[in-house]
């Protein structure tokens, strides 16, 4: 995966362990998530997602089990070249503090179907149906 570091404080994202599905994103500065707010965190990186694929920012499992805030999961299209941002919704009355180089999310990349939409009158039947 090709990453562009946008300042000299940024650490290159990495697949920390063999078998990891997502590139860990490191905070390049300390961050405080205030209570009852939506916070946009700059990552200091841009990425070149290959054509036919899409990136999604997902929370690390250690964060989802220890914090009550939610990370929004925006899609990163293959033609986007701007800075990646982490969007945090904190609906709680607690603040969360993170240090430089903490990892709170990962970038996962998936193949996508980019075929043209086609309108049809009926969908094929399955054993599941509409439930």
Secondary structure as GFF3:
##gff-version 3
##sequence-region A 1 131
A	DSSP	beta_strand	2	5	.	.	.	ID=ss1
A	DSSP	beta_strand	22	26	.	.	.	ID=ss2
A	DSSP	beta_strand	31	33	.	.	.	ID=ss3
A	DSSP	beta_strand	37	42	.	.	.	ID=ss4
A	DSSP	beta_strand	45	48	.	.	.	ID=ss5
A	DSSP	beta_strand	53	59	.	.	.	ID=ss6
A	DSSP	alpha_helix	61	66	.	.	.	ID=ss7
A	DSSP	beta_strand	70	71	.	.	.	ID=ss8
A	DSSP	beta_strand	75	76	.	.	.	ID=ss9
A	DSSP	beta_strand	85	90	.	.	.	ID=ss10
A	DSSP	beta_strand	96	98	.	.	.	ID=ss11
A	DSSP	beta_strand	103	111	.	.	.	ID=ss12
###
